[in-house]
């Protein structure tokens, strides 16, 4: 059934409107409403209620049209409410995020945040979650945990760091640490003292590589020109950890680390002079199932999972990754999360390129920025295309 030929709804096909309903797309709120003939109720596209059968759905331009047609408004999404337009709702959610980022140490309720951006709490909750993949409360918690992490490195005491990060009690700070630091605040402030980090380095076709791991999985994969610089970077992240370099027989005695290192080397490409036998069957290794021990925010974790899902030999644009991660309007934040990826190759952020390079043939002229150098990114992409 075709949508009514009115306003913005006229520019949508029935399939596009139905897709927005299935995706609960808050960005479509205000462009149309959908009504369910069997219940007599009409809703916003983003309504959290159970999806109806397609055959029972009718699309209408707005709430007034739905009421005229004999439908009554849904009590959950209140499609007849005096809400902001979709563009205004998105702008309000963006202002809310800016407010949270400007003052991560200040706890603010959803009601107060909604009042500041002039949107109802329920609409802000729906729009914010749709845009950024998490609620305002959880987004604020992640920001506060990041602030706490920074304060632990600078403050003279854990108590001072707790206060400066906006935690009212030490128990809340320790709860946050369990989710975002992977260790207690005191241990993190001591530079990871007591945490065992074993690592090894090797040569690849794109330079030297360092793979480090804890008992839970790989915690760092870095690329560079020499081992000294790679080891120095690991030391800066965990200055007091029990870092142990494994070589030769000691590396062979650690089957997990040796396997992860070998897979990373094969993914990056064998160095010049390697024998054919070193390459195994010549296929790219599967790194998506390598266990990781990285501490990102919920938003970063969501983006990194989307990047890990990109098959070898393929590329995606930043906007495509944002869509897969469920945050299609947060492209800039997605790019920031990709840039902060601590495990090269394991989270293959080299497969994320500017939109113009997605459909290019051969080597992209501008593969985009890369934490470990644009030239390395281009060479990694060349290798994967050749191996594919």
Secondary structure, DSSP 8 states (H G I E B T S, - for coil): ----SSGGGGGS-HHHHHHHHHTT-GGGBTTBEEEETTTTEEE-TT--S----GGGEEEESSHHHHHHTT-EE-TTT-TTS----HHHHHHHHHHHHHHHHHTTTS---HHHHHHHHTS-HHHHHHHHHHHHSS-HHHHHHHHHHHHHHHHHHHSSSHHHHHHHTT-SSHHHHHHHHHHHTSS-HHHHHTTSTT-EEEEEEEEETTEEEEEEEETTEEEEEEEES-HHHHHHHHHHHSTTSEEEE--HHHHHT-HHHHHHHHHHHHHH---TT--GGGGTTSS----TTS-B-----HHHHHHHHHHHTS-TT--EEHHHHHHHTT-TT-HHHHHHHHHT-SBTTTS-GGGEE-HHHHT--SS-TT----TT-HHHHHHHHHHHHHH-
